[in-house]
């Protein structure tokens, strides 16, 4: 190894050590508070503890905020006060300054990087947890969105994931009803993937291939000539925030909800691919003369590619619940990877399944969850599941289940925000019409090969 490489390695180790110290100090103190509260039976529901956790995480640039939001989706892992506070976390890291952006762009595209753009705005249009987005214009006149990764993110990711292991281990000791080890593996794998912008570029190309015939969903085109491992350049898609349309008429709100449904369920049910982060900032609405026409799907860092057997399990469980077939529900859970099931455990899992699948089983026009506030979506059912698992469990959540569950909850919250009223039964059955696991596998293999991806 050369002296220069040795220096780089020492810098990486130094950055990681500093991150460990900073994250560890922040999370360790709050974790100790939580542990002490649980052990003594006092204060665990104190909102000041929840606010302390949010403050500890929100002050850090990097993936820890995404991890924190994921913790809120683990059934009853945190008291409602904690989950509510964590849901407020936004990826609002302080942006890199203009001089720093110039250095980063030079590192990615070379000393002549400015000559490769007709225009480049050094002030970011958006700052997120792993990087920031800049508006630009290509030499051919195409408007662009350039996502530039912050420095030392690999060190940040590894440090943050180490602390996630600490939190999950603490949770298992205090509350063994849900074994979170597989969940930690899944979160780690997906967050590490988000560092690879070349892979994200392939994800975007994959979605362009999958959704090519979906007029309600737009996918930005990738510019490989202006992209690297840590710089992703995509076509800029104009759009408005979806919450701007909350006060629009029911027909327009329903159109946007339908677009969201198809953007998530068509790729999954036909190609075994799902967007694991249905965050409000990851899509905008495109309009014509003020009337919404559909959604722009913007971020492709958190994409999950499933084996065809997992997709078959989703359809199998739906069919089992539709026909109240207990044996088929057991088979579906086993297909997903649940082990050591007995009747009691299956009945507990069915509480959550009936909540997730409920609107899809009901052949009528309805809201996604009648009378439930977006911030409370799924809380009551999660609490019931966790309380029951204390008696019937423990249960290990399969690795592949994590982002499927997260996507379902995230989508449901969007439908609630829009107050959409749709026949979700018919939408879902259109998506799975003539379903065949073999066809899913064939379509997936062809689509992945076309963009140079492997599962």
VOPAGU-2260 file (C-alpha; in pm, 1 decimal, decimal comma):
REM VOPAGU-2260
SITE   aa  ch    i         X         Y         Z
SITE  UNK   A    0       0,0       0,0       0,0
SITE  UNK   A    1     138,6     343,7     -97,9
SITE  UNK   A    2     190,1     630,5     149,3
SITE  UNK   A    3    -108,1     809,1      -6,8
SITE  UNK   A    4    -329,1     503,0      36,2
SITE  UNK   A    5    -205,7     464,3     394,9
SITE  UNK   A    6    -301,3     825,9     462,9
SITE  UNK   A    7    -648,7     768,2     313,3
SITE  UNK   A    8    -697,4     457,6     524,6
SITE  UNK   A    9    -586,8     638,9     840,2
SITE  UNK   A   10    -829,3     921,7     758,3
SITE  UNK   A   11   -1113,9     673,2     712,1
SITE  UNK   A   12   -1033,0     502,2    1042,0
SITE  UNK   A   13   -1005,9     838,5    1213,2
SITE  UNK   A   14   -1339,5     950,8    1068,4
SITE  UNK   A   15   -1504,3     627,6    1178,4
SITE  UNK   A   16   -1358,1     655,9    1528,1
SITE  UNK   A   17   -1487,3    1012,1    1559,3
SITE  UNK   A   18   -1829,5     901,5    1436,7
SITE  UNK   A   19   -1838,6     614,1    1686,5
SITE  UNK   A   20   -1761,1     858,2    1964,0
SITE  UNK   A   21   -2020,4    1115,1    1860,1
SITE  UNK   A   22   -2302,7     872,5    1783,6
SITE  UNK   A   23   -2216,4     656,7    2081,7
SITE  UNK   A   24   -2223,6     950,7    2318,9
SITE  UNK   A   25   -2556,6    1073,8    2186,4
SITE  UNK   A   26   -2734,4     739,6    2161,1
SITE  UNK   A   27   -2563,7     580,9    2459,3
SITE  UNK   A   28   -2691,2     845,4    2694,4
SITE  UNK   A   29   -3047,5     819,4    2570,0
SITE  UNK   A   30   -3034,6     438,3    2561,2
SITE  UNK   A   31   -2920,3     442,4    2922,8
SITE  UNK   A   32   -3214,7     666,1    3008,3
SITE  UNK   A   33   -3455,1     430,0    2833,8
SITE  UNK   A   34   -3302,4     122,1    2995,3
SITE  UNK   A   35   -3311,5     275,9    3339,4
SITE  UNK   A   36   -3672,4     383,1    3291,7
SITE  UNK   A   37   -3777,0      33,2    3188,0
SITE  UNK   A   38   -3587,5    -137,4    3467,9
SITE  UNK   A   39   -3728,6      90,8    3735,4
SITE  UNK   A   40   -4072,5     109,8    3578,3
SITE  UNK   A   41   -4067,0     488,2    3577,7
SITE  UNK   A   42   -4053,4     750,2    3311,9
SITE  UNK   A   43   -4042,5     534,3    2997,2
SITE  UNK   A   44   -4344,0     722,6    2864,0
SITE  UNK   A   45   -4202,7    1058,0    2963,6
SITE  UNK   A   46   -4208,9    1274,8    2652,2
SITE  UNK   A   47   -3886,0    1443,0    2764,7
SITE  UNK   A   48   -3705,0    1112,4    2708,5
SITE  UNK   A   49   -3858,9    1091,1    2361,0
SITE  UNK   A   50   -3757,9    1448,1    2283,4
SITE  UNK   A   51   -3403,4    1372,4    2405,7
SITE  UNK   A   52   -3376,8    1079,6    2164,5
SITE  UNK   A   53   -3503,2    1291,2    1875,6
SITE  UNK   A   54   -3257,8    1569,0    1959,2
SITE  UNK   A   55   -2968,0    1324,2    1985,6
SITE  UNK   A   56   -3039,0    1177,4    1644,5
SITE  UNK   A   57   -3149,7    1491,3    1465,5
SITE  UNK   A   58   -2820,9    1668,6    1530,5
SITE  UNK   A   59   -2621,5    1413,4    1332,2
SITE  UNK   A   60   -2560,5    1411,6     957,8
SITE  UNK   A   61   -2585,9    1066,7     805,1
SITE  UNK   A   62   -2801,6     755,2     798,1
SITE  UNK   A   63   -2880,8     740,6    1169,1
SITE  UNK   A   64   -3195,7     947,3    1112,4
SITE  UNK   A   65   -3323,2     692,7     860,6
SITE  UNK   A   66   -3246,8     417,8    1108,8
SITE  UNK   A   67   -3437,4     607,8    1375,4
SITE  UNK   A   68   -3745,0     634,0    1155,2
SITE  UNK   A   69   -3723,3     258,3    1091,8
SITE  UNK   A   70   -3722,5     192,1    1465,7
SITE  UNK   A   71   -4063,4     356,2    1483,9
SITE  UNK   A   72   -4201,3      91,1    1244,3
SITE  UNK   A   73   -4104,3    -205,9    1467,0
SITE  UNK   A   74   -4431,3    -308,7    1637,2
SITE  UNK   A   75   -4436,4    -145,2    1981,3
SITE  UNK   A   76   -4055,4    -141,5    2004,5
SITE  UNK   A   77   -4084,8     212,9    2131,7
SITE  UNK   A   78   -4364,1     370,9    2336,8
SITE  UNK   A   79   -4605,8     584,7    2131,5
SITE  UNK   A   80   -4439,7     903,3    2255,8
SITE  UNK   A   81   -4104,7     790,1    2114,0
SITE  UNK   A   82   -4250,0     672,9    1783,8
SITE  UNK   A   83   -4434,9    1003,5    1743,2
SITE  UNK   A   84   -4121,1    1206,8    1810,9
SITE  UNK   A   85   -3905,9     995,9    1577,4
SITE  UNK   A   86   -4161,2    1030,3    1298,6
SITE  UNK   A   87   -4090,9    1404,9    1305,8
SITE  UNK   A   88   -3726,3    1355,9    1215,9
SITE  UNK   A   89   -3639,2    1505,8     882,3
SITE  UNK   A   90   -3316,1    1466,4     689,9
SITE  UNK   A   91   -3213,2    1829,8     712,0
SITE  UNK   A   92   -2835,8    1811,1     742,8
SITE  UNK   A   93   -2649,8    2142,8     709,1
SITE  UNK   A   94   -2557,6    2176,1     340,1
SITE  UNK   A   95   -2203,0    2176,0     208,5
SITE  UNK   A   96   -2080,7    2522,5     114,4
SITE  UNK   A   97   -1996,6    2629,7    -240,8
SITE  UNK   A   98   -1619,3    2586,1    -202,3
SITE  UNK   A   99   -1666,8    2238,1     -60,9
SITE  UNK   A  100   -1909,2    2146,7    -341,4
SITE  UNK   A  101   -1649,3    2251,5    -599,3
SITE  UNK   A  102   -1389,8    2025,9    -437,9
SITE  UNK   A  103   -1633,8    1734,4    -420,4
SITE  UNK   A  104   -1737,4    1776,0    -785,7
SITE  UNK   A  105   -1372,7    1793,4    -891,5
SITE  UNK   A  106   -1307,0    1470,5    -701,5
SITE  UNK   A  107   -1594,8    1297,5    -883,3
SITE  UNK   A  108   -1569,2    1434,8   -1240,4
SITE  UNK   A  109   -1220,3    1583,3   -1263,5
SITE  UNK   A  110   -1069,4    1930,3   -1275,1
SITE  UNK   A  111   -1273,7    2026,6   -1584,8
SITE  UNK   A  112   -1607,2    1930,9   -1429,7
SITE  UNK   A  113   -1765,7    2275,5   -1485,1
SITE  UNK   A  114   -1711,2    2241,1   -1860,1
SITE  UNK   A  115   -1934,7    1934,9   -1863,1
SITE  UNK   A  116   -2241,4    2142,1   -1764,3
SITE  UNK   A  117   -2406,9    2439,2   -1926,9
SITE  UNK   A  118   -2500,7    2554,3   -1577,5
SITE  UNK   A  119   -2455,4    2427,1   -1221,4
SITE  UNK   A  120   -2609,7    2583,8    -909,8
SITE  UNK   A  121   -2359,9    2556,4    -622,4
SITE  UNK   A  122   -2640,0    2618,9    -372,2
SITE  UNK   A  123   -2826,6    2293,3    -300,8
SITE  UNK   A  124   -3193,1    2259,2    -389,5
SITE  UNK   A  125   -3228,7    2000,8    -111,0
SITE  UNK   A  126   -3011,1    1857,8     166,1
SITE  UNK   A  127   -3069,0    1501,0     284,2
SITE  UNK   A  128   -2906,6    1249,6     517,6
SITE  UNK   A  129   -2644,6    1106,7     279,5
SITE  UNK   A  130   -2603,7    1387,0      28,9
SITE  UNK   A  131   -2748,6    1700,5    -125,9
SITE  UNK   A  132   -2915,4    1777,3    -457,8
SITE  UNK   A  133   -2808,0    2054,4    -696,5
SITE  UNK   A  134   -2990,7    2190,6    -998,2
SITE  UNK   A  135   -2789,1    2186,0   -1319,1
SITE  UNK   A  136   -2824,7    2199,7   -1696,5
SITE  UNK   A  137   -2654,8    1960,6   -1936,8
SITE  UNK   A  138   -2471,5    2080,2   -2246,4
SITE  UNK   A  139   -2764,1    1948,7   -2452,8
SITE  UNK   A  140   -3006,0    2170,9   -2258,7
SITE  UNK   A  141   -3164,5    1899,1   -2040,4
SITE  UNK   A  142   -3234,7    2015,2   -1684,2
SITE  UNK   A  143   -3067,0    1794,6   -1425,1
SITE  UNK   A  144   -3071,9    1697,5   -1058,1
SITE  UNK   A  145   -2721,5    1615,6    -929,8
SITE  UNK   A  146   -2713,2    1425,1    -600,2
SITE  UNK   A  147   -2369,8    1466,0    -442,7
SITE  UNK   A  148   -2278,7    1241,9    -149,1
SITE  UNK   A  149   -2132,4    1397,2     164,7
SITE  UNK   A  150   -1772,6    1298,5     245,6
SITE  UNK   A  151   -1695,5    1016,2     491,4
SITE  UNK   A  152   -2041,4     863,9     458,3
SITE  UNK   A  153   -1904,3     510,1     460,6
SITE  UNK   A  154   -1751,4     574,6     801,6
SITE  UNK   A  155   -2077,9     732,5     916,8
SITE  UNK   A  156   -2282,0     434,8     798,3
SITE  UNK   A  157   -2063,9     177,6     972,5
SITE  UNK   A  158   -2058,9     378,6    1294,9
SITE  UNK   A  159   -2434,6     429,2    1289,9
SITE  UNK   A  160   -2508,4      64,7    1215,3
SITE  UNK   A  161   -2284,9     -37,5    1504,5
SITE  UNK   A  162   -2496,9     175,9    1733,1
SITE  UNK   A  163   -2812,3      26,6    1582,3
SITE  UNK   A  164   -2682,8    -314,9    1688,8
SITE  UNK   A  165   -2643,9    -177,8    2040,9
SITE  UNK   A  166   -3002,2     -49,1    2044,7
SITE  UNK   A  167   -3142,2    -375,2    1908,2
SITE  UNK   A  168   -2939,4    -580,5    2159,2
SITE  UNK   A  169   -3071,6    -361,1    2440,4
SITE  UNK   A  170   -3423,7    -411,6    2312,9
SITE  UNK   A  171   -3384,3    -791,6    2300,4
SITE  UNK   A  172   -3263,7    -802,1    2661,1
SITE  UNK   A  173   -3544,2    -585,6    2792,4
SITE  UNK   A  174   -3821,6    -719,0    2571,8
SITE  UNK   A  175   -3761,1   -1054,0    2395,2
SITE  UNK   A  176   -4108,4   -1081,2    2236,5
SITE  UNK   A  177   -3966,5    -982,5    1895,2
SITE  UNK   A  178   -3620,4   -1102,9    1790,8
SITE  UNK   A  179   -3477,8    -816,0    1586,4
SITE  UNK   A  180   -3151,1    -973,9    1465,2
SITE  UNK   A  181   -3275,0   -1043,5    1111,7
SITE  UNK   A  182   -3423,4    -694,6    1095,3
SITE  UNK   A  183   -3085,0    -543,3    1182,8
SITE  UNK   A  184   -2923,6    -740,9     898,5
SITE  UNK   A  185   -3180,8    -613,4     650,6
SITE  UNK   A  186   -3152,7    -251,4     757,7
SITE  UNK   A  187   -2774,1    -272,7     739,1
SITE  UNK   A  188   -2778,0    -423,7     389,8
SITE  UNK   A  189   -3015,3    -162,0     249,8
SITE  UNK   A  190   -2844,1     138,3     411,7
SITE  UNK   A  191   -2505,8      23,1     278,7
SITE  UNK   A  192   -2658,5      -8,3     -68,2
SITE  UNK   A  193   -2768,7     354,4     -49,4
SITE  UNK   A  194   -2404,1     460,1     -51,6
SITE  UNK   A  195   -2357,3     313,0    -400,4
SITE  UNK   A  196   -2493,4     572,9    -641,7
SITE  UNK   A  197   -2405,5     357,1    -942,5
SITE  UNK   A  198   -2640,5      94,5    -806,0
SITE  UNK   A  199   -2906,2     360,3    -744,8
SITE  UNK   A  200   -2869,4     468,1   -1108,5
SITE  UNK   A  201   -2943,9     108,6   -1211,1
SITE  UNK   A  202   -3244,0     106,4    -976,2
SITE  UNK   A  203   -3379,5     418,7   -1149,8
SITE  UNK   A  204   -3326,6     256,7   -1490,3
SITE  UNK   A  205   -3501,1     -56,3   -1361,8
SITE  UNK   A  206   -3807,5     144,0   -1258,2
SITE  UNK   A  207   -3811,2     324,0   -1591,9
SITE  UNK   A  208   -3823,6     -19,3   -1755,1
SITE  UNK   A  209   -4091,8    -156,3   -1522,1
SITE  UNK   A  210   -4318,5     150,1   -1531,9
SITE  UNK   A  211   -4274,0     239,8   -1898,1
SITE  UNK   A  212   -4647,3     186,2   -1965,9
SITE  UNK   A  213   -4771,6     361,6   -1649,1
SITE  UNK   A  214   -4892,5     711,2   -1747,9
SITE  UNK   A  215   -4958,5     805,6   -1383,3
SITE  UNK   A  216   -4593,4     761,8   -1279,7
SITE  UNK   A  217   -4284,4     936,7   -1414,2
SITE  UNK   A  218   -3929,3     813,2   -1357,1
SITE  UNK   A  219   -3631,7    1046,2   -1421,7
SITE  UNK   A  220   -3381,6     942,5   -1688,6
SITE  UNK   A  221   -3027,5     865,3   -1571,4
SITE  UNK   A  222   -2719,8    1049,1   -1705,4
SITE  UNK   A  223   -2440,5     786,8   -1670,9
SITE  UNK   A  224   -2188,0    1022,6   -1829,8
SITE  UNK   A  225   -2230,8    1259,4   -1534,6
SITE  UNK   A  226   -2259,2     998,9   -1258,6
SITE  UNK   A  227   -2008,9     815,5   -1037,4
SITE  UNK   A  228   -2018,9     603,4    -720,9
SITE  UNK   A  229   -2084,4     917,5    -516,5
SITE  UNK   A  230   -2252,4    1146,4    -771,0
SITE  UNK   A  231   -2587,9    1060,6    -926,7
SITE  UNK   A  232   -2719,6    1278,8   -1207,8
SITE  UNK   A  233   -3081,4    1240,6   -1316,2
SITE  UNK   A  234   -3327,8    1433,0   -1528,2
SITE  UNK   A  235   -3495,1    1711,2   -1328,2
SITE  UNK   A  236   -3870,7    1652,2   -1301,1
SITE  UNK   A  237   -4085,1    1951,7   -1209,3
SITE  UNK   A  238   -4350,1    1889,6    -947,9
SITE  UNK   A  239   -4525,5    2004,8    -633,2
SITE  UNK   A  240   -4540,3    1848,2    -288,4
SITE  UNK   A  241   -4821,7    1596,6    -262,8
SITE  UNK   A  242   -4955,1    1755,8      57,5
SITE  UNK   A  243   -5029,3    2069,7    -145,1
SITE  UNK   A  244   -5321,0    1873,1    -291,5
SITE  UNK   A  245   -5487,3    1777,9      39,1
SITE  UNK   A  246   -5753,0    2044,8     -12,7
SITE  UNK   A  247   -5821,1    1957,3    -377,6
SITE  UNK   A  248   -6135,5    1776,5    -487,4
SITE  UNK   A  249   -6187,3    1407,3    -419,8
SITE  UNK   A  250   -6135,8    1307,8    -784,4
SITE  UNK   A  251   -5788,2    1463,7    -793,3
SITE  UNK   A  252   -5692,2    1318,7    -454,5
SITE  UNK   A  253   -5808,3     975,7    -568,3
SITE  UNK   A  254   -5603,7    1005,0    -887,2
SITE  UNK   A  255   -5287,9    1073,4    -685,4
SITE  UNK   A  256   -5362,1     784,9    -447,1
SITE  UNK   A  257   -5413,6     553,4    -744,2
SITE  UNK   A  258   -5080,7     666,7    -889,8
SITE  UNK   A  259   -4909,7     591,9    -557,2
SITE  UNK   A  260   -5074,4     250,1    -535,8
SITE  UNK   A  261   -4964,8     151,2    -884,4
SITE  UNK   A  262   -4612,9     291,9    -838,7
SITE  UNK   A  263   -4558,5      51,4    -549,1
SITE  UNK   A  264   -4773,9    -253,7    -620,6
SITE  UNK   A  265   -4717,3    -301,7    -996,5
SITE  UNK   A  266   -4337,8    -338,0    -957,5
SITE  UNK   A  267   -4381,8    -572,8    -661,6
SITE  UNK   A  268   -4661,1    -798,7    -785,4
SITE  UNK   A  269   -4523,5    -833,6   -1140,0
SITE  UNK   A  270   -4145,1    -797,9   -1095,9
SITE  UNK   A  271   -4076,1    -867,5    -727,5
SITE  UNK   A  272   -3930,3    -519,8    -670,6
SITE  UNK   A  273   -4043,0    -263,2    -416,0
SITE  UNK   A  274   -3954,7      94,8    -324,3
SITE  UNK   A  275   -3881,5      63,5      47,2
SITE  UNK   A  276   -3901,2     432,2     139,7
SITE  UNK   A  277   -4241,8     588,8      61,5
SITE  UNK   A  278   -4139,1     911,5     235,6
SITE  UNK   A  279   -4327,8    1228,3     143,8
SITE  UNK   A  280   -4007,4    1382,7       8,6
SITE  UNK   A  281   -3946,9    1100,6    -240,1
SITE  UNK   A  282   -4216,6    1198,5    -487,0
SITE  UNK   A  283   -4382,4    1507,0    -627,3
SITE  UNK   A  284   -4694,7    1572,6    -834,6
SITE  UNK   A  285   -4680,0    1671,1   -1201,6
SITE  UNK   A  286   -4967,5    1879,0   -1334,1
SITE  UNK   A  287   -5110,7    2034,1   -1647,7
SITE  UNK   A  288   -5283,4    2371,8   -1616,1
SITE  UNK   A  289   -5304,7    2323,6   -1239,9
SITE  UNK   A  290   -5468,1    1980,2   -1259,6
SITE  UNK   A  291   -5262,0    1687,6   -1119,7
SITE  UNK   A  292   -5176,9    1417,1   -1373,6
SITE  UNK   A  293   -4967,0    1179,4   -1163,5
SITE  UNK   A  294   -4652,8    1148,3    -952,2
SITE  UNK   A  295   -4279,1    1182,3   -1008,7
SITE  UNK   A  296   -4093,4     902,7    -828,9
SITE  UNK   A  297   -3762,0    1061,0    -734,7
SITE  UNK   A  298   -3540,9     855,3    -503,4
SITE  UNK   A  299   -3410,7     503,1    -572,4
SITE  UNK   A  300   -3162,7     442,1    -294,1
SITE  UNK   A  301   -3382,9     204,1     -95,2
SITE  UNK   A  302   -3502,3     -55,5    -346,6
SITE  UNK   A  303   -3567,0    -414,3    -236,8
SITE  UNK   A  304   -3553,4    -700,9    -489,0
SITE  UNK   A  305   -3737,7   -1010,6    -363,1
SITE  UNK   A  306   -3721,8   -1375,7    -465,6
SITE  UNK   A  307   -4035,2   -1487,0    -648,5
SITE  UNK   A  308   -4123,8   -1714,1    -353,9
SITE  UNK   A  309   -4164,8   -1410,7    -125,7
SITE  UNK   A  310   -4401,1   -1243,5    -373,0
SITE  UNK   A  311   -4595,5   -1570,6    -395,2
SITE  UNK   A  312   -4622,9   -1567,9     -15,6
SITE  UNK   A  313   -4780,4   -1220,5     -22,3
SITE  UNK   A  314   -5046,1   -1334,0    -271,2
SITE  UNK   A  315   -5093,4   -1662,3     -81,7
SITE  UNK   A  316   -5159,0   -1481,6     245,4
SITE  UNK   A  317   -5403,3   -1246,7      74,6
SITE  UNK   A  318   -5595,8   -1541,6     -70,2
SITE  UNK   A  319   -5589,5   -1723,8     263,2
SITE  UNK   A  320   -5732,0   -1424,2     450,6
SITE  UNK   A  321   -5989,5   -1363,2     178,7
SITE  UNK   A  322   -6121,5   -1719,7     217,6
SITE  UNK   A  323   -6048,7   -1755,1     592,2
SITE  UNK   A  324   -5819,6   -2052,1     523,2
SITE  UNK   A  325   -5599,4   -2098,1     830,5
SITE  UNK   A  326   -5373,3   -2365,4     679,2
SITE  UNK   A  327   -5291,8   -2138,2     384,7
SITE  UNK   A  328   -5198,5   -1855,6     620,7
SITE  UNK   A  329   -4949,3   -2087,5     790,9
SITE  UNK   A  330   -4804,2   -2183,5     453,2
SITE  UNK   A  331   -4773,3   -1815,7     354,6
SITE  UNK   A  332   -4584,9   -1723,9     672,6
SITE  UNK   A  333   -4352,8   -2020,1     628,5
SITE  UNK   A  334   -4290,4   -1913,0     268,7
SITE  UNK   A  335   -4181,9   -1573,7     402,5
SITE  UNK   A  336   -3937,2   -1738,1     641,6
SITE  UNK   A  337   -4121,3   -1742,9     974,7
SITE  UNK   A  338   -4011,2   -2045,0    1178,2
SITE  UNK   A  339   -4138,8   -2238,7    1479,7
SITE  UNK   A  340   -4499,7   -2137,8    1421,6
SITE  UNK   A  341   -4787,9   -2271,6    1626,6
SITE  UNK   A  342   -5155,3   -2184,0    1619,1
SITE  UNK   A  343   -5120,2   -1916,2    1885,1
SITE  UNK   A  344   -4836,7   -1739,7    1704,6
SITE  UNK   A  345   -5018,3   -1753,6    1370,5
SITE  UNK   A  346   -5328,9   -1598,1    1526,2
SITE  UNK   A  347   -5113,2   -1314,4    1661,1
SITE  UNK   A  348   -4947,8   -1258,9    1322,8
SITE  UNK   A  349   -5293,4   -1252,8    1165,5
SITE  UNK   A  350   -5383,8    -947,0    1374,7
SITE  UNK   A  351   -5119,8    -750,5    1184,7
SITE  UNK   A  352   -5195,3    -921,9     852,6
SITE  UNK   A  353   -5565,9    -833,9     872,2
SITE  UNK   A  354   -5470,8    -473,4     945,4
SITE  UNK   A  355   -5233,0    -451,4     644,9
SITE  UNK   A  356   -5457,3    -647,9     407,2
SITE  UNK   A  357   -5789,3    -521,1     544,3
SITE  UNK   A  358   -5862,0    -256,3     276,9
SITE  UNK   A  359   -5757,4    -502,6       2,3
SITE  UNK   A  360   -6008,5    -760,5     128,8
SITE  UNK   A  361   -6301,4    -518,5     132,6
SITE  UNK   A  362   -6478,4    -488,1    -205,7
SITE  UNK   A  363   -6615,9    -135,7    -162,4
SITE  UNK   A  364   -6509,2     227,0    -189,4
SITE  UNK   A  365   -6355,8     333,1     141,8
SITE  UNK   A  366   -6065,6     515,2     305,9
SITE  UNK   A  367   -5755,7     312,6     389,1
SITE  UNK   A  368   -5835,6     320,3     762,7
SITE  UNK   A  369   -6163,6     484,6     854,8
SITE  UNK   A  370   -6135,5     743,5    1130,9
SITE  UNK   A  371   -5760,0     702,3    1197,5
SITE  UNK   A  372   -5513,5     993,3    1202,7
SITE  UNK   A  373   -5197,9     949,7     988,4
SITE  UNK   A  374   -4974,1     973,3    1296,3
SITE  UNK   A  375   -5167,6     689,8    1464,1
SITE  UNK   A  376   -5185,3     457,7    1163,1
SITE  UNK   A  377   -5106,2     102,6    1276,0
SITE  UNK   A  378   -5026,9     194,6    1637,5
SITE  UNK   A  379   -5322,0      17,0    1797,0
SITE  UNK   A  380   -5263,6    -303,0    1599,7
SITE  UNK   A  381   -4889,1    -294,8    1668,8
SITE  UNK   A  382   -4959,0    -265,2    2041,0
SITE  UNK   A  383   -5203,0    -559,3    2030,4
SITE  UNK   A  384   -4950,0    -772,8    1842,2
SITE  UNK   A  385   -4670,9    -694,1    2082,3
SITE  UNK   A  386   -4880,3    -757,8    2391,7
SITE  UNK   A  387   -4993,8   -1092,6    2248,9
SITE  UNK   A  388   -4637,5   -1189,6    2155,7
SITE  UNK   A  389   -4532,9   -1143,9    2517,8
SITE  UNK   A  390   -4755,4   -1443,6    2589,3
SITE  UNK   A  391   -4728,9   -1644,3    2265,0
SITE  UNK   A  392   -4380,6   -1547,5    2138,8
SITE  UNK   A  393   -4103,0   -1488,4    2083,6
SITE  UNK   A  394   -4103,9   -1454,7    1706,6
SITE  UNK   A  395   -3817,1   -1374,5    1470,1
SITE  UNK   A  396   -3913,6   -1127,5    1196,9
SITE  UNK   A  397   -3768,0   -1250,8     864,7
SITE  UNK   A  398   -3516,7   -1022,0     700,0
SITE  UNK   A  399   -3718,7    -967,0     382,6
SITE  UNK   A  400   -4031,1    -866,4     574,2
SITE  UNK   A  401   -3887,6    -535,8     703,5
SITE  UNK   A  402   -3917,7    -309,0     400,1
SITE  UNK   A  403   -4233,7    -475,3     272,9
SITE  UNK   A  404   -4399,5    -381,7     601,1
SITE  UNK   A  405   -4248,3     -33,9     596,6
SITE  UNK   A  406   -4375,2      32,1     244,0
SITE  UNK   A  407   -4727,7     -78,5     335,4
SITE  UNK   A  408   -4739,6     149,1     640,6
SITE  UNK   A  409   -4587,6     441,5     450,4
SITE  UNK   A  410   -4835,2     408,8     166,3
SITE  UNK   A  411   -5126,6     384,7     404,8
SITE  UNK   A  412   -5018,8     708,6     571,0
SITE  UNK   A  413   -5012,2     885,6     231,5
SITE  UNK   A  414   -5363,8     763,0     152,5
SITE  UNK   A  415   -5478,1     894,3     490,0
SITE  UNK   A  416   -5316,5    1235,1     428,6
SITE  UNK   A  417   -5501,3    1256,3      96,8
SITE  UNK   A  418   -5825,2    1125,0     249,8
SITE  UNK   A  419   -5852,1     910,4     -65,1
SITE  UNK   A  420   -6163,8     698,8    -114,1
SITE  UNK   A  421   -6098,4     406,3    -345,1
SITE  UNK   A  422   -6184,5      44,3    -398,6
SITE  UNK   A  423   -5848,6     -94,2    -285,0
SITE  UNK   A  424   -5976,3    -449,8    -338,0
SITE  UNK   A  425   -6016,3    -388,1    -710,7
SITE  UNK   A  426   -5686,7    -200,8    -740,6
SITE  UNK   A  427   -5500,1    -489,2    -579,0
SITE  UNK   A  428   -5674,9    -757,3    -780,4
SITE  UNK   A  429   -5591,8    -569,5   -1100,7
SITE  UNK   A  430   -5227,0    -570,1    -992,0
SITE  UNK   A  431   -5220,5    -946,9    -925,1
SITE  UNK   A  432   -5443,6   -1049,5   -1215,5
SITE  UNK   A  433   -5322,9   -1379,3   -1369,6
SITE  UNK   A  434   -5052,1   -1395,5   -1103,1
SITE  UNK   A  435   -4778,3   -1653,4   -1150,6
SITE  UNK   A  436   -4463,7   -1677,9    -938,9
SITE  UNK   A  437   -4276,8   -1820,0   -1237,4
SITE  UNK   A  438   -4377,5   -1521,2   -1450,3
SITE  UNK   A  439   -4259,0   -1286,7   -1175,4
SITE  UNK   A  440   -3921,1   -1461,9   -1177,1
SITE  UNK   A  441   -3894,5   -1443,7   -1556,8
SITE  UNK   A  442   -3993,3   -1075,3   -1575,0
SITE  UNK   A  443   -3755,7    -988,9   -1291,4
SITE  UNK   A  444   -3460,2   -1169,1   -1451,7
SITE  UNK   A  445   -3519,7    -995,0   -1783,8
SITE  UNK   A  446   -3560,9    -650,5   -1625,9
SITE  UNK   A  447   -3251,9    -685,7   -1405,9
SITE  UNK   A  448   -3041,1    -807,5   -1697,5
SITE  UNK   A  449   -3152,1    -512,4   -1910,3
SITE  UNK   A  450   -3002,8    -264,2   -1661,3
SITE  UNK   A  451   -2703,3    -471,9   -1549,2
SITE  UNK   A  452   -2833,2    -559,7   -1201,3
SITE  UNK   A  453   -2812,7    -885,6   -1009,2
SITE  UNK   A  454   -3034,3    -984,2    -720,1
